[in-house]
Amino acid sequence: MGYGPGKSVALWKSWFPYLDLHEMEYDVKCVEKWQTELDKLANVTVHVGDQSKQEDLDKLLLKAKVKPGKEPWLLGENQFDIIIDDGGHYFNQIKLSYEVLFEKALKPGGLYVIEDIAPMRVPYPGREYNDGQVIQWLQGMMATLLGNAGQEPHSRFSSDPMNMHAPQARWVASVEAQKNAAAIIKVTAEECKRTQAYCPSIN
């Protein structure tokens, strides 16, 4: 498929010509250098910012005109069908991006993908981010889903990675994992009402 600045944008547009695509890039000089090429592609918006900073994620939502629903499982305006986190890969980046974007920017029933999450069994220069924290975080999410979808007493809520009310499991319908990646489906209103997911203000 080729690698380098703008290659992923071109790839997505070749697959889905009518896609309304938003990408986030932390290197402002790179964006400025390739802006002319990006402008040739219809319906492509590049947001400059750092995924580990709340204010930059908020700017992305504002620029994309995203308005969350009154509740996370209710449809808002200009929310995304799919969000793919193939960014910095460090746990703090993944966690904050998920907390902001999954709840506010993803449509009910939408897909959230996290890539490059496998831990390294031996030290590897430049890949210190693969320390297992993301896997533990996902285990907490799955433990809540498997444990009757968070319907155990709320007094058991804690930050322990293997508890019945892991906060990252809120509004999650299902999780599919494979080598180096996880795909998370957001609940719909119907799934929350049928208590098929951990929806705190309903369950």
C-alpha positions as CSV (number, residue, x, y, z in Angstrom):
1,M,0.0,0.0,0.0
2,G,3.0,2.3,0.5
3,Y,4.1,4.3,3.5
4,G,4.8,7.9,4.2
5,P,2.9,11.2,4.7
6,G,-0.6,11.1,3.4
7,K,-0.5,7.4,2.3
8,S,-3.2,6.2,4.8
9,V,-5.5,9.1,3.6
10,A,-5.1,8.1,0.0
11,L,-5.7,4.4,0.9
12,W,-8.9,5.1,2.7
13,K,-10.2,7.3,-0.1
14,S,-9.3,4.6,-2.7
15,W,-11.4,2.1,-0.8
16,F,-14.3,4.5,0.1
17,P,-14.4,7.4,-2.5
18,Y,-17.3,9.1,-0.7
19,L,-15.9,8.7,2.8
20,D,-15.9,11.8,5.0
21,L,-12.5,11.2,6.5
22,H,-10.9,12.9,9.6
23,E,-7.4,12.2,10.6
24,M,-5.3,13.5,13.5
25,E,-1.6,14.4,13.1
26,Y,0.7,15.8,15.8
27,D,3.4,17.1,13.3
28,V,2.2,20.5,12.1
29,K,5.1,20.9,9.7
30,C,4.3,17.6,8.0
31,V,0.6,18.7,7.6
32,E,1.7,22.0,6.1
33,K,4.2,20.4,3.7
34,W,1.5,18.0,2.3
35,Q,-1.5,20.2,2.6
36,T,-1.6,20.9,-1.2
37,E,-1.8,17.1,-1.9
38,L,-4.5,16.7,0.8
39,D,-6.6,19.5,-0.6
40,K,-6.9,17.4,-3.8
41,L,-8.8,14.8,-1.9
42,A,-12.5,15.5,-1.3
43,N,-14.0,15.3,2.2
44,V,-10.7,15.0,4.1
45,T,-10.0,16.9,7.2
46,V,-6.6,16.8,9.0
47,H,-6.6,17.8,12.7
48,V,-3.3,18.9,14.1
49,G,-2.9,17.9,17.7
50,D,-1.7,15.5,20.4
51,Q,-3.9,12.6,21.3
52,S,-2.6,12.6,24.9
53,K,-4.0,16.2,25.4
54,Q,-7.6,16.7,26.3
55,E,-7.7,20.2,24.8
56,D,-6.5,18.9,21.4
57,L,-9.2,16.1,21.4
58,D,-11.8,18.8,22.3
59,K,-10.6,20.9,19.4
60,L,-11.1,17.9,17.1
61,L,-14.7,17.5,18.2
62,L,-15.3,21.2,17.7
63,K,-13.8,21.4,14.3
64,A,-15.6,18.2,13.2
65,K,-18.9,19.7,14.5
66,V,-19.5,16.6,16.7
67,K,-22.3,17.0,19.2
68,P,-22.7,14.0,21.5
69,G,-26.2,12.6,22.3
70,K,-27.9,13.4,25.6
71,E,-26.6,10.0,26.7
72,P,-23.6,8.1,25.3
73,W,-26.0,5.5,23.8
74,L,-28.2,8.1,22.1
75,L,-27.3,9.4,18.6
76,G,-25.9,12.9,18.4
77,E,-24.8,15.0,15.4
78,N,-21.9,14.4,13.0
79,Q,-20.6,11.4,15.0
80,F,-18.3,8.9,13.4
81,D,-19.2,5.4,12.2
82,I,-15.7,4.1,12.8
83,I,-12.7,5.4,14.8
84,I,-9.3,3.8,14.4
85,D,-6.6,4.5,16.9
86,D,-3.3,3.8,15.2
87,G,-1.5,6.7,16.8
88,G,1.2,6.9,19.5
89,H,0.4,3.5,21.0
90,Y,1.3,4.5,24.6
91,F,-1.3,3.6,27.2
92,N,-1.9,7.2,28.3
93,Q,-2.6,8.2,24.7
94,I,-4.9,5.3,24.0
95,K,-6.8,5.6,27.3
96,L,-7.5,9.4,27.0
97,S,-8.4,9.1,23.3
98,Y,-10.8,6.3,24.1
99,E,-12.4,8.1,27.0
100,V,-13.1,11.2,24.9
101,L,-13.9,9.8,21.5
102,F,-15.7,6.5,22.3
103,E,-18.2,8.3,24.5
104,K,-18.7,11.5,22.6
105,A,-17.7,11.1,19.0
106,L,-18.7,7.5,18.1
107,K,-22.2,6.7,17.0
108,P,-24.2,4.1,18.9
109,G,-23.5,0.8,17.2
110,G,-20.2,2.2,15.9
111,L,-16.8,0.5,15.7
112,Y,-13.7,1.6,17.7
113,V,-10.4,-0.1,16.7
114,I,-7.1,0.0,18.7
115,E,-4.0,-1.2,16.9
116,D,-0.5,-2.3,18.0
117,I,-1.3,-3.3,21.5
118,A,0.6,-6.6,22.0
119,P,3.3,-6.5,24.7
120,M,6.9,-7.3,23.7
121,R,8.4,-10.3,25.5
122,V,11.9,-9.0,25.1
123,P,13.1,-5.3,25.2
124,Y,12.9,-3.7,21.8
125,P,14.3,-0.2,21.3
126,G,11.6,2.3,20.2
127,R,8.7,0.1,21.3
128,E,8.6,0.7,25.0
129,Y,4.9,1.4,24.7
130,N,4.2,-2.3,24.4
131,D,4.4,-2.8,28.2
132,G,1.1,-4.7,28.7
133,Q,-0.9,-1.9,30.2
134,V,-3.4,-1.7,27.3
135,I,-3.9,-5.5,27.5
136,Q,-4.7,-5.3,31.2
137,W,-7.1,-2.4,30.5
138,L,-8.8,-4.5,27.8
139,Q,-9.0,-7.5,30.2
140,G,-10.9,-5.3,32.7
141,M,-13.3,-4.3,29.9
142,M,-13.9,-7.9,28.9
143,A,-14.2,-9.0,32.6
144,T,-17.1,-6.6,33.0
145,L,-18.8,-7.7,29.8
146,L,-18.4,-11.4,30.7
147,G,-19.5,-10.8,34.3
148,N,-23.2,-10.2,33.5
149,A,-22.5,-6.9,31.7
150,G,-21.8,-4.8,34.9
151,Q,-25.1,-5.8,36.6
152,E,-23.4,-6.7,39.8
153,P,-23.9,-4.3,42.7
154,H,-22.3,-0.9,42.0
155,S,-20.7,-1.0,45.4
156,R,-18.2,-3.3,43.8
157,F,-17.0,-0.6,41.4
158,S,-13.2,-0.1,41.6
159,S,-10.2,0.7,39.5
160,D,-9.0,-2.9,39.8
161,P,-8.3,-4.3,36.3
162,M,-10.4,-7.4,36.9
163,N,-13.5,-6.0,38.5
164,M,-17.2,-6.1,37.6
165,H,-17.5,-2.4,36.8
166,A,-14.4,-1.4,34.9
167,P,-15.1,2.2,33.7
168,Q,-13.7,1.5,30.3
169,A,-16.5,-1.1,29.8
170,R,-19.3,1.5,29.9
171,W,-21.4,1.6,26.8
172,V,-19.5,-1.4,25.2
173,A,-21.6,-4.0,23.4
174,S,-18.8,-6.4,22.5
175,V,-15.1,-6.7,22.0
176,E,-13.3,-8.7,19.4
177,A,-9.5,-9.3,19.8
178,Q,-6.9,-10.6,17.4
179,K,-3.1,-10.3,17.1
180,N,-2.1,-6.7,18.0
181,A,-5.6,-5.3,17.7
182,A,-9.0,-5.0,19.4
183,A,-12.3,-3.9,17.9
184,I,-14.9,-2.5,20.3
185,I,-18.6,-2.1,19.4
186,K,-20.6,0.7,21.1
187,V,-24.0,-0.1,22.4
188,T,-27.3,1.1,21.0
189,A,-30.1,2.4,23.1
190,E,-32.0,-0.8,22.7
191,E,-29.1,-2.8,24.1
192,C,-28.9,-0.6,27.1
193,K,-32.6,-0.8,27.7
194,R,-32.4,-4.6,27.6
195,T,-29.5,-4.5,30.1
196,Q,-27.2,-6.3,27.6
197,A,-24.4,-3.9,28.3
198,Y,-23.0,-1.8,31.2
199,C,-24.9,1.4,31.0
200,P,-24.5,3.0,34.5
201,S,-27.4,5.5,34.4
202,I,-29.8,2.7,33.3
203,N,-28.5,-0.5,35.0
